[in-house]
Amino acid sequence: MIGLGARVLAVLGALVLASCQAPLDKPAEEKPVAPDEAEAVFVPARFSDLSGWQQDNLLEALPAFRRSCQRLQQQPSDRKLGPEGKAGTIADWEEVCRGLQDGNFTGDGELRAFLEREFRPFAVEARPRQDGLFTGYYEAEIRAARQPGGGYDVPLHAPPADLITADLGAFDSELSGKKLIGRVSGNSFEPYHSRREIAEGALKGKADVVLWADDPVDVFFLHIQGSGVATLPDGSRQRVGFAGSNGHPFYAIGRALIEEGVVSRDEASMQAIRAWLNDNPERARALMERNARYIFFREIDEAGPIGAQGVPLTPGRSLAVDRNFLPLGVPLWLESYWPNSQEALNRLMLAQDTGSAITGPVRGDFFWGSGEAAFERAGRMKEPGRYWILLPRSVAERHGAQTPDASES
């Protein structure tokens, strides 16, 4: 049981881990770094440093870029972006966002020239230096009904009435941006019910059910991905998205299967994990309950899954990042590899989402879209990589970037 005092700090320290970056060497294991030891350093670079910059189909990223800009423009001009305002303020982004919104870009060359004129690239490097890691995620697909029965007996819960999110910054300015999720029990604030407790009925009478699914393994993967599409008995489809969590840390069950010798490290993928869970239903529930984190959902009627920035995600152009080091809405140039391949995956991405397992200065989750092809790619992606953040000139100059960009001279 946790009191709202000094022990809050200890709980936060125990729950949060961070990973960091290194060069493009294949592959490397994540080595957690305490959050107060990790730092993202922006190192001035040139567009000529970005492998594949001249070859990327930048127009594919423009819709995602415009969505992020529209969201940024809705915020106060003096709002700082990123830790300590390292990405500037909203005011620094207003002019370039207007240019992107109003520009009539008829080809990649025009958009590339605009970006090179208005932005400067900075390599994002981790201190202490560690390997960058990029995984993939997708929009899960499930079968579900609006009422239980006929095999539909796995609930997707809406946020429960007794779920409380405490903004710790309201108590201590040094904890700005930190939160604690739990519930009140008597005179104490304690962790919310775990996945196992919820499976045993802890939410009875406390939470509405959004939909009833027919497969607990599919629902488990929906929890990991955070959003998905349900096919209903009449053939219609309903998108559901993240509406909250029980606040417990994420536990990767694939790690348990590796440690117990069920699968090898090289074979550990979402496909292999799902196959094992389906083939071992009696053991599957106990294994899934090791991940105490539980996700609550809401219906979404928009065109795509909604990321943490509040905009629809774009397959192949949206990236989930750690908000402790990077702000949402900023453009990033990614250099990594296609899943299980030596083929370079270099492209312009937008930081539009986050996730409990995405921790570290150079750590990303690549959104592949929905469907089986997206599942295949996302499930097999665990690649080294790096990225550059593109900052407006006014911000770049404060970070010591050359003007104009050296690649133009």
Phi, psi and chi 1 to 4 in degrees:
 res  aa     phi    psi   chi1   chi2   chi3   chi4
   1 MET       -  138.1 -164.8  161.4  -63.8      -
   2 ILE  -116.3  127.0  -55.8  171.5      -      -
   3 GLY   -88.8  154.2      -      -      -      -
   4 LEU   -82.2   63.0  -75.7  176.7      -      -
   5 GLY  -132.0 -141.0      -      -      -      -
   6 ALA   -64.8  -23.8      -      -      -      -
   7 ARG   -67.5  -19.4  -64.9 -175.8   65.2 -170.0
   8 VAL   -56.9  -41.5  167.2      -      -      -
   9 LEU   -61.8  -41.2  -62.6  175.1      -      -
  10 ALA   -66.2  -38.6      -      -      -      -
  11 VAL   -63.7  -45.2  171.5      -      -      -
  12 LEU   -60.7  -43.7  -76.7  174.0      -      -
  13 GLY   -62.2  -33.5      -      -      -      -
  14 ALA   -75.9  -29.3      -      -      -      -
  15 LEU   -85.0  -26.1  -66.6 -174.7      -      -
  16 VAL  -103.9  126.8 -177.8      -      -      -
  17 LEU  -124.5  154.4  -68.0  175.8      -      -
  18 ALA  -133.3  147.7      -      -      -      -
  19 SER  -118.0  162.7  -44.9      -      -      -
  20 CYS  -132.5 -166.9  -63.1      -      -      -
  21 GLN  -112.0  161.6  172.1 -163.9    8.7      -
  22 ALA  -155.7 -178.9      -      -      -      -
  23 PRO   -66.1  175.7  -18.6   31.3      -      -
  24 LEU   -77.4   78.1  -81.5  177.1      -      -
  25 ASP  -113.6  138.4  -64.5  -35.2      -      -
  26 LYS  -108.9  137.2 -104.1 -173.9  172.9  -89.5
  27 PRO   -97.7 -177.4   34.0  -30.7      -      -
  28 ALA  -148.2  147.1      -      -      -      -
  29 GLU   -83.6  145.9  -73.3  -59.6  -54.3      -
  30 GLU   -70.4  134.9  -73.7 -172.7  -83.4      -
  31 LYS  -121.3  106.5  -63.1  179.1 -179.1  179.0
  32 PRO   -57.8  142.8  -23.3   34.4      -      -
  33 VAL  -124.5  137.3  174.4      -      -      -
  34 ALA   -58.3  138.8      -      -      -      -
  35 PRO   -57.7  -31.5   18.2  -30.4      -      -
  36 ASP   -78.8   -4.6   58.3  -10.5      -      -
  37 GLU  -101.5  -18.3  -63.4  175.6   -0.9      -
  38 ALA   -89.0  145.0      -      -      -      -
  39 GLU  -150.2  142.3 -179.5 -175.3    6.5      -
  40 ALA  -100.3  123.1      -      -      -      -
  41 VAL  -108.8  130.2  177.6      -      -      -
  42 PHE   -94.5  116.1  -65.3  174.3      -      -
  43 VAL  -108.0  120.4 -179.9      -      -      -
  44 PRO   -54.5  137.4  -24.7   34.7      -      -
  45 ALA  -138.6 -174.2      -      -      -      -
  46 ARG  -125.4  155.9  -61.1  173.3  -64.4 -176.9
  47 PHE   -62.0  -27.3  -79.6  100.0      -      -
  48 SER   -68.1  -14.1   57.6      -      -      -
  49 ASP   -79.5  -13.6  -63.8  -33.2      -      -
  50 LEU   -89.4  107.4  -47.6 -175.1      -      -
  51 SER   -62.5  126.8  -62.7      -      -      -
  52 GLY    84.8    4.2      -      -      -      -
  53 TRP   -57.3  -39.0  172.4 -108.7      -      -
  54 GLN   -76.3  -16.0  -64.7  -65.4  -29.1      -
  55 GLN  -100.9  -16.7  -71.3   72.4   47.1      -
  56 ASP   -67.3  141.7 -173.9   29.3      -      -
  57 ASN   -81.4   83.7 -174.9   -8.4      -      -
  58 LEU   -64.0  -28.3  -64.4  175.2      -      -
  59 LEU   -61.7  -24.9  -73.5  178.5      -      -
  60 GLU   -64.7  -28.6  -70.8 -177.2   -5.9      -
  61 ALA   -88.9  -12.1      -      -      -      -
  62 LEU   -60.7  -44.3 -175.7   57.6      -      -
  63 PRO   -58.7  -41.8  -25.4   35.8      -      -
  64 ALA   -65.5  -41.3      -      -      -      -
  65 PHE   -59.8  -45.1 -148.9  151.3      -      -
  66 ARG   -66.4  -37.3  -76.4  173.5  167.0  165.8
  67 ARG   -62.9  -43.8  -69.7 -169.6 -168.2  104.2
  68 SER   -64.0  -41.9  -77.3      -      -      -
  69 CYS   -62.1  -42.2  -92.1      -      -      -
  70 GLN   -59.9  -39.4 -175.1  177.0   28.4      -
  71 ARG   -68.0  -42.1 -170.6   70.6  172.3  179.2
  72 LEU   -62.6  -39.4  -67.8  176.7      -      -
  73 GLN   -68.0  -14.6  -70.6  170.6  -50.7      -
  74 GLN   -84.5   -2.7  -65.5  170.3   -7.6      -
  75 GLN  -103.3  160.2  -59.9  173.4   33.6      -
  76 PRO   -58.7  141.2  -22.5   32.4      -      -
  77 SER   -60.8  -29.0  -65.4      -      -      -
  78 ASP   -90.8    4.7   60.7   -7.9      -      -
  79 ARG   -70.0  131.5 -179.1  178.7 -179.8  -87.0
  80 LYS   -81.4  144.1  -65.9 -179.4  178.6 -179.7
  81 LEU  -107.0  123.5  -72.3  178.1      -      -
  82 GLY    82.9  167.9      -      -      -      -
  83 PRO   -56.0  128.8  -22.1   32.6      -      -
  84 GLU    58.5   21.2  -58.3  177.1   -8.8      -
  85 GLY    65.4   30.2      -      -      -      -
  86 LYS   -63.7  -24.0  -69.7  176.9   67.9  172.7
  87 ALA   -97.0   15.5      -      -      -      -
  88 GLY    87.7 -156.4      -      -      -      -
  89 THR  -119.8  170.3   65.3      -      -      -
  90 ILE   -56.3  -36.5  -65.1  -64.7      -      -
  91 ALA   -58.4  -35.1      -      -      -      -
  92 ASP   -66.2  -23.6  -69.2  -51.0      -      -
  93 TRP   -98.5  -11.9  -69.6   78.5      -      -
  94 GLU   -62.4  -44.8  -71.8  174.0  -18.6      -
  95 GLU   -66.6  -46.4 -177.0  177.7  -10.8      -
  96 VAL   -67.8  -33.1  -66.5      -      -      -
  97 CYS   -68.9  -38.0  -81.9      -      -      -
  98 ARG   -62.4  -40.1  -80.0 -165.3  -62.2  -90.2
  99 GLY   -62.8  -39.1      -      -      -      -
 100 LEU   -70.8  -37.2  -80.2  167.0      -      -
 101 GLN   -71.0  -39.2  -61.1  -76.4   26.0      -
 102 ASP   -93.0  -16.0  -60.8  -21.9      -      -
 103 GLY   -67.9  139.6      -      -      -      -
 104 ASN  -102.3   83.8 -178.9   23.7      -      -
 105 PHE   -88.0  111.0  -56.0  104.7      -      -
 106 THR   -91.6   -7.5   58.9      -      -      -
 107 GLY  -160.5  168.1      -      -      -      -
 108 ASP   -60.4  -35.3  -75.0  -35.4      -      -
 109 GLY   -61.8  -40.8      -      -      -      -
 110 GLU   -67.0  -42.8  -69.2 -177.5    5.5      -
 111 LEU   -67.9  -39.5  179.9   54.7      -      -
 112 ARG   -62.8  -42.1 -174.7  173.3  -69.1  107.1
 113 ALA   -63.8  -39.1      -      -      -      -
 114 PHE   -62.9  -47.2  173.7   87.1      -      -
 115 LEU   -64.0  -40.7  -64.1  177.0      -      -
 116 GLU   -67.7  -29.1  -70.2  178.9   -3.9      -
 117 ARG   -78.6  -38.0 -176.8  173.2   66.2 -109.3
 118 GLU   -98.2  -16.2  -59.3  -64.1  -23.1      -
 119 PHE  -124.8  162.6  -70.4   88.4      -      -
 120 ARG  -131.5  137.0  -62.1  -69.4  174.3  -98.1
 121 PRO   -85.5  145.9   29.6  -31.3      -      -
 122 PHE  -132.8  126.6  -71.9   78.2      -      -
 123 ALA   -68.1  131.5      -      -      -      -
 124 VAL   -93.4  113.7 -178.2      -      -      -
 125 GLU  -117.9  142.5  -63.1 -174.8   -3.0      -
 126 ALA   -90.5  141.5      -      -      -      -
 127 ARG  -126.3  122.9  -61.2  -70.9 -170.5  -88.6
 128 PRO   -65.7  152.7   26.0  -34.7      -      -
 129 ARG   -69.4  127.3 -168.7  170.3  178.2   84.5
 130 GLN  -144.4  173.6  -73.8 -161.7  -29.6      -
 131 ASP   -68.8  134.7  -66.1  -19.8      -      -
 132 GLY   -75.5  144.6      -      -      -      -
 133 LEU  -136.1  135.3  176.8   66.2      -      -
 134 PHE  -130.5  121.9  -67.3   86.4      -      -
 135 THR  -112.5 -177.9   49.7      -      -      -
 136 GLY  -129.4  153.7      -      -      -      -
 137 TYR  -139.1  169.9   70.4  118.3      -      -
 138 TYR  -148.3  171.8   68.0  104.8      -      -
 139 GLU   -91.5  111.9 -173.6  178.0   32.0      -
 140 ALA   -67.1  156.1      -      -      -      -
 141 GLU  -123.2  133.8  -65.3 -168.2  -14.1      -
 142 ILE  -135.2  168.3   63.8  170.5      -      -
 143 ARG  -108.1  133.7  -63.3  176.4  -61.2  -86.8
 144 ALA  -154.5  166.8      -      -      -      -
 145 ALA  -136.1  163.6      -      -      -      -
 146 ARG   -83.7  -15.7  -62.9 -163.6  179.6  -81.2
 147 GLN  -128.2  147.4  -60.3  -63.4  -32.5      -
 148 PRO   -72.6  160.2   28.2  -34.9      -      -
 149 GLY   117.1  160.1      -      -      -      -
 150 GLY    64.3   32.3      -      -      -      -
 151 GLY    94.4   -9.0      -      -      -      -
 152 TYR   -94.9   94.5  -63.0  100.9      -      -
 153 ASP  -136.0   11.5   55.9    5.2      -      -
 154 VAL  -105.7  113.1 -175.5      -      -      -
 155 PRO   -79.7  145.2   29.8  -34.8      -      -
 156 LEU  -105.6  108.2  -58.7 -175.3      -      -
 157 HIS   -84.7  143.0  -74.4  106.6      -      -
 158 ALA   -79.5  165.0      -      -      -      -
 159 PRO   -56.4  132.0  -27.0   36.2      -      -
 160 PRO   -73.2  157.9   24.4  -32.0      -      -
 161 ALA   -65.6  -27.7      -      -      -      -
 162 ASP   -98.2   10.6   62.1  -18.7      -      -
 163 LEU   -78.5  127.0 -176.6   72.3      -      -
 164 ILE  -124.2  133.6  -63.9  175.3      -      -
 165 THR  -110.1  119.4  -60.6      -      -      -
 166 ALA   -98.3  121.5      -      -      -      -
 167 ASP   -82.8  104.4  177.9    4.1      -      -
 168 LEU   -69.8  -21.6  -60.8 -176.7      -      -
 169 GLY   -64.9  -22.2      -      -      -      -
 170 ALA   -72.3  -18.2      -      -      -      -
 171 PHE  -100.6  -29.9  -61.0   90.0      -      -
 172 ASP  -152.2  120.1 -173.5  -23.4      -      -
 173 SER   -61.1  -26.3   60.1      -      -      -
 174 GLU   -69.0  -15.0  -67.0 -175.6    2.3      -
 175 LEU  -102.9   18.9  -63.1  176.2      -      -
 176 SER   -56.1  132.1  177.8      -      -      -
 177 GLY    89.6   -9.9      -      -      -      -
 178 LYS   -94.1  148.4  -58.6  -65.1 -175.2 -178.6
 179 LYS  -142.4  160.3   62.5 -177.6  179.4 -179.7
 180 LEU  -131.4  132.3 -158.0   59.4      -      -
 181 ILE  -112.3  132.7  -60.9  173.6      -      -
 182 GLY  -173.4 -151.1      -      -      -      -
 183 ARG  -149.4  158.5   64.8 -169.9 -178.4   95.6
 184 VAL   -89.6  130.6  173.3      -      -      -
 185 SER  -131.8  108.2  177.7      -      -      -
 186 GLY    66.5 -121.8      -      -      -      -
 187 ASN  -103.8   12.6  -66.2  -37.2      -      -
 188 SER  -120.5  157.6  -63.2      -      -      -
 189 PHE  -106.7  118.7 -173.4   61.8      -      -
 190 GLU  -127.7  163.7   63.0 -179.9   28.4      -
 191 PRO   -56.6  149.1  -24.3   34.3      -      -
 192 TYR   -74.9  167.1 -157.7   74.3      -      -
 193 HIS   -56.3  142.2  -58.1  -64.2      -      -
 194 SER   -80.5  172.6   66.8      -      -      -
 195 ARG   -57.6  -43.2  177.2  179.2  -63.9  -85.3
 196 ARG   -63.3  -44.9  178.1 -177.5   59.2   78.7
 197 GLU   -63.7  -37.3  -68.1  167.5  -23.6      -
 198 ILE   -67.1  -40.3  -69.2  172.7      -      -
 199 ALA   -62.5  -27.2      -      -      -      -
 200 GLU   -88.8    5.4  -67.1  172.6   -9.1      -
 201 GLY   106.3   15.5      -      -      -      -
 202 ALA   -64.3  -20.0      -      -      -      -
 203 LEU   -94.7    3.4  -66.6 -173.8      -      -
 204 LYS   -57.8  123.7 -173.8  175.3 -178.6  179.6
 205 GLY    78.6    2.1      -      -      -      -
 206 LYS  -112.3  -21.1  -61.9  178.9 -179.4  178.9
 207 ALA  -141.0  136.0      -      -      -      -
 208 ASP   -70.7  158.8  -67.1  -25.3      -      -
 209 VAL  -106.3  123.3  174.9      -      -      -
 210 VAL   -73.4  -49.5  177.4      -      -      -
 211 LEU  -148.0  161.9  -67.7  172.8      -      -
 212 TRP  -114.8  120.6  -64.8   86.5      -      -
 213 ALA   -97.6  169.6      -      -      -      -
 214 ASP  -109.3   -0.3   68.7  -13.9      -      -
 215 ASP  -143.0  114.9 -171.0  -40.7      -      -
 216 PRO   -65.4  -30.1   21.5  -32.1      -      -
 217 VAL   -69.9  -43.0  173.3      -      -      -
 218 ASP   -60.7  -39.2  -75.8  -11.1      -      -
 219 VAL   -67.6  -37.6  169.1      -      -      -
 220 PHE   -60.3  -43.5 -178.5   76.4      -      -
 221 PHE   -69.1  -32.3  -84.2   88.0      -      -
 222 LEU   -60.8  -40.1  174.6   64.4      -      -
 223 HIS   -62.0  -39.9  -81.9 -126.2      -      -
 224 ILE   -68.3  -41.2  -65.9  174.7      -      -
 225 GLN   -77.8  -32.1  -57.9  -53.4  -52.5      -
 226 GLY    91.3  -11.8      -      -      -      -
 227 SER  -156.1  161.6   65.1      -      -      -
 228 GLY  -174.8 -179.8      -      -      -      -
 229 VAL  -123.9  129.2  177.2      -      -      -
 230 ALA  -103.7  130.7      -      -      -      -
 231 THR   -92.2  121.5  -60.5      -      -      -
 232 LEU   -88.8  163.4  -55.1 -179.8      -      -
 233 PRO   -55.7  -29.6  -29.4   37.2      -      -
 234 ASP   -84.5    4.1   63.4    0.8      -      -
 235 GLY    92.3  -11.4      -      -      -      -
 236 SER   -72.5  164.3   62.9      -      -      -
 237 ARG  -126.5  140.2  -70.3  163.1   68.2   82.0
 238 GLN  -128.6  122.4  175.7   63.0   58.5      -
 239 ARG   -83.3  139.3  178.8  166.8  -83.9  117.8
 240 VAL  -126.1  150.1  -66.2      -      -      -
 241 GLY  -141.4  168.8      -      -      -      -
 242 PHE   -59.2  129.9  179.0   90.7      -      -
 243 ALA  -125.2   -0.5      -      -      -      -
 244 GLY   150.7  173.5      -      -      -      -
 245 SER  -141.4  170.7   79.9      -      -      -
 246 ASN   -83.5    1.3   63.6   -9.4      -      -
 247 GLY    83.7   -2.1      -      -      -      -
 248 HIS   -76.2  151.4  -74.0 -104.9      -      -
 249 PRO   -68.2  150.4   25.0  -34.2      -      -
 250 PHE   -74.3  137.6  174.2   79.1      -      -
 251 TYR  -122.0  123.1  175.0   81.9      -      -
 252 ALA   -82.0  109.0      -      -      -      -
 253 ILE   -68.8  -21.1   64.0  171.2      -      -
 254 GLY   -60.5  -33.4      -      -      -      -
 255 ARG   -62.5  -40.2 -173.8  179.7  -52.1  150.7
 256 ALA   -65.2  -41.2      -      -      -      -
 257 LEU   -64.6  -34.4  -67.8  176.6      -      -
 258 ILE   -69.5  -47.8  -66.6  171.4      -      -
 259 GLU   -62.5  -31.5  -68.2  172.1   -7.8      -
 260 GLU   -91.1    4.8  -65.1  171.2   13.9      -
 261 GLY    75.2   15.7      -      -      -      -
 262 VAL   -73.7  -42.4  176.1      -      -      -
 263 VAL  -132.0  155.0  -63.2      -      -      -
 264 SER   -82.2  162.9   69.3      -      -      -
 265 ARG   -60.4  -37.3 -169.1  172.3  -60.5  -82.6
 266 ASP   -69.6  -27.2  -68.4  -21.8      -      -
 267 GLU   -93.7   -5.9  -64.1  171.2  -20.8      -
 268 ALA   -73.8  104.2      -      -      -      -
 269 SER  -138.7  168.5   65.3      -      -      -
 270 MET   -60.0  -35.2  -78.5 -166.7  -78.9      -
 271 GLN   -63.4  -45.4  -70.5   84.2  -11.7      -
 272 ALA   -66.8  -39.5      -      -      -      -
 273 ILE   -65.3  -44.7  -65.7  169.5      -      -
 274 ARG   -63.1  -40.7 -174.8  168.3   71.0  173.1
 275 ALA   -62.2  -42.1      -      -      -      -
 276 TRP   -65.6  -42.6 -173.2   91.0      -      -
 277 LEU   -62.0  -41.3  -66.2  173.2      -      -
 278 ASN   -68.3  -33.4  -75.0  -34.1      -      -
 279 ASP   -82.7  -14.3  -67.9  -17.4      -      -
 280 ASN  -131.2   63.5  -61.8  -88.6      -      -
 281 PRO   -60.9  -31.7   20.4  -32.4      -      -
 282 GLU   -70.2  -35.8  -66.1 -176.7    0.5      -
 283 ARG   -88.9  -18.7  -61.3  170.6   61.2 -171.6
 284 ALA   -63.4  -42.9      -      -      -      -
 285 ARG   -61.4  -44.9  174.9  173.7  171.1  173.5
 286 ALA   -62.5  -39.0      -      -      -      -
 287 LEU   -67.6  -45.1  179.6   61.4      -      -
 288 MET   -63.1  -31.9  -69.8 -172.2  -69.7      -
 289 GLU   -72.7  -12.7  -72.7  177.2   -7.1      -
 290 ARG   -64.3  -28.7  -68.8 -163.9 -163.2 -178.3
 291 ASN   -85.1   93.1  179.3   21.5      -      -
 292 ALA   -69.5  -15.1      -      -      -      -
 293 ARG   -66.8  135.6 -173.6  172.0  177.9   81.9
 294 TYR  -133.1  136.3 -168.8   90.9      -      -
 295 ILE  -106.9  140.1  -56.5  -57.7      -      -
 296 PHE  -106.3  149.5  -54.6  110.9      -      -
 297 PHE  -125.0  165.1  -66.8   92.9      -      -
 298 ARG  -141.7  156.7   62.7 -174.8  176.4   94.5
 299 GLU   -74.5  141.7  -69.6 -169.8    2.0      -
 300 ILE  -125.4  129.5  -66.5  176.6      -      -
 301 ASP  -110.5   16.1  -63.9  -37.7      -      -
 302 GLU   -91.4  174.0  -60.6 -176.6   53.1      -
 303 ALA   -68.9  -27.2      -      -      -      -
 304 GLY  -143.0  169.7      -      -      -      -
 305 PRO   -62.0  144.7   23.4  -33.2      -      -
 306 ILE   -97.5  126.6  -53.0  -59.9      -      -
 307 GLY   -86.2 -179.8      -      -      -      -
 308 ALA   -64.9  -22.7      -      -      -      -
 309 GLN   -74.7  -13.0 -164.5 -163.9    1.8      -
 310 GLY    90.8   16.7      -      -      -      -
 311 VAL  -122.3  153.8  -58.8      -      -      -
 312 PRO   -60.8  138.2  -22.6   33.6      -      -
 313 LEU   -78.7  149.3  -59.5  178.0      -      -
 314 THR  -111.9  118.4  -58.4      -      -      -
 315 PRO   -55.3  131.8  -26.3   35.6      -      -
 316 GLY    79.7   -2.6      -      -      -      -
 317 ARG  -133.2   -8.1  -64.7  -67.4  175.3  170.5
 318 SER  -102.3  137.2  -65.3      -      -      -
 319 LEU  -127.6  135.5 -166.7   71.2      -      -
 320 ALA   -90.4  134.4      -      -      -      -
 321 VAL  -132.9  174.5  -61.0      -      -      -
 322 ASP   -90.3  115.0 -172.5  -17.9      -      -
 323 ARG   -70.1  -10.1  -63.5  177.2   68.6  176.0
 324 ASN   -69.3  -16.6  -69.5  -50.3      -      -
 325 PHE  -124.9  -27.6  -56.8   99.9      -      -
 326 LEU  -132.9  143.0  -67.9  175.5      -      -
 327 PRO   -81.5  156.2   30.7  -34.9      -      -
 328 LEU   -76.8  148.2  -64.2 -179.5      -      -
 329 GLY    99.5   -8.7      -      -      -      -
 330 VAL   -89.8  150.0  -61.5      -      -      -
 331 PRO   -80.1  142.3   26.8  -31.5      -      -
 332 LEU  -131.7  141.0  -61.3  169.0      -      -
 333 TRP   -99.6  117.0  179.0 -101.2      -      -
 334 LEU   -98.1  136.0  170.5   67.8      -      -
 335 GLU  -126.5  112.3  -70.0 -173.2   13.1      -
 336 SER  -150.1 -149.2 -173.3      -      -      -
 337 TYR  -133.9  151.1  -64.1   93.6      -      -
 338 TRP   -63.4  150.6  -73.1   80.7      -      -
 339 PRO   -54.0  132.5  -26.1   35.0      -      -
 340 ASN    52.1   44.5  -78.8   -4.6      -      -
 341 SER  -149.1  160.4  169.1      -      -      -
 342 GLN   -96.8    4.2  -65.9  -67.7  -26.2      -
 343 GLU   -78.5  129.4 -178.4 -177.9   -5.5      -
 344 ALA   -65.5  139.4      -      -      -      -
 345 LEU  -118.7   90.9  176.8   59.7      -      -
 346 ASN  -118.2  120.9  -57.5  -26.0      -      -
 347 ARG  -167.2  164.7   59.1  176.9   57.3 -173.2
 348 LEU   -79.7  128.9 -177.6   64.2      -      -
 349 MET  -125.9  163.7  -52.5  -73.2  -66.7      -
 350 LEU  -120.4  131.5  -83.5  -61.9      -      -
 351 ALA   -76.3  100.6      -      -      -      -
 352 GLN  -126.4    1.9  -64.8  179.9  -38.1      -
 353 ASP  -150.7  173.1 -153.3    1.2      -      -
 354 THR  -147.8  177.9 -170.6      -      -      -
 355 GLY  -167.5  153.1      -      -      -      -
 356 SER   -64.6  -25.8   61.1      -      -      -
 357 ALA   -92.7   -2.2      -      -      -      -
 358 ILE   -96.9   91.9  -49.9  -54.2      -      -
 359 THR  -129.6  126.4   58.4      -      -      -
 360 GLY   134.5  157.2      -      -      -      -
 361 PRO   -61.9  -36.1  -24.0   35.1      -      -
 362 VAL  -125.7   78.1 -172.9      -      -      -
 363 ARG  -144.7  126.7  175.8   72.1  171.2   90.9
 364 GLY  -141.2  154.5      -      -      -      -
 365 ASP  -122.3  118.1 -143.9   13.5      -      -
 366 PHE   -88.6  122.5 -171.5  104.4      -      -
 367 PHE   -85.1  118.7  178.7   63.4      -      -
 368 TRP   -96.3  -11.1  -74.5  101.0      -      -
 369 GLY   107.5 -152.9      -      -      -      -
 370 SER  -122.6  166.9   60.9      -      -      -
 371 GLY    95.9  174.3      -      -      -      -
 372 GLU   -66.4  -37.1 -160.4   61.0   29.0      -
 373 ALA   -64.2  -40.1      -      -      -      -
 374 ALA   -65.9  -40.2      -      -      -      -
 375 PHE   -61.0  -42.9  170.8   72.1      -      -
 376 GLU   -61.0  -46.1  -75.7  -65.5  -40.4      -
 377 ARG   -70.7  -44.9  -74.2  175.3  171.6  169.7
 378 ALA   -63.1  -41.2      -      -      -      -
 379 GLY   -67.8  -21.8      -      -      -      -
 380 ARG  -106.4    2.4  -59.1 -174.4 -172.2  -76.9
 381 MET   -89.3  118.9 -173.4  171.7 -173.4      -
 382 LYS  -155.8   82.3 -172.2  176.5 -178.5 -178.5
 383 GLU  -121.1  149.7  -54.1  -65.0  -22.8      -
 384 PRO   -72.0  163.1   29.0  -36.3      -      -
 385 GLY   177.7 -176.7      -      -      -      -
 386 ARG  -152.8  165.4   57.8  175.5   72.0  130.0
 387 TYR  -145.9  161.5   46.7   46.7      -      -
 388 TRP  -117.2  140.5  -75.1 -105.9      -      -
 389 ILE   -97.0  136.1 -175.3  172.3      -      -
 390 LEU   -98.0  122.0  -54.6 -171.9      -      -
 391 LEU  -117.2  143.1  -64.3  176.1      -      -
 392 PRO   -56.8  153.8  -23.3   33.8      -      -
 393 ARG   -55.2  -40.1  -72.4  176.6  -58.7  167.9
 394 SER   -61.8  -36.7   58.7      -      -      -
 395 VAL   -76.1  -41.6 -176.7      -      -      -
 396 ALA   -59.5  -39.8      -      -      -      -
 397 GLU   -63.9  -32.7  -70.0  167.3    8.0      -
 398 ARG   -71.5  -20.8  -63.6 -161.7  -69.7  -88.9
 399 HIS   -94.4    3.6  -77.7  -73.9      -      -
 400 GLY    89.5   20.2      -      -      -      -
 401 ALA   -75.3  152.4      -      -      -      -
 402 GLN   -76.0  148.0  -60.6  179.5   43.0      -
 403 THR  -134.2  120.5  -56.0      -      -      -
 404 PRO   -73.2  174.4   31.6  -37.7      -      -
 405 ASP   -57.9  138.3 -179.5   69.5      -      -
 406 ALA   -62.7  -23.8      -      -      -      -
 407 SER   -69.9  -15.2   64.1      -      -      -
 408 GLU   -87.5  -12.1  -60.7  170.9    3.3      -
 409 SER   -91.7      -   59.2      -      -      -
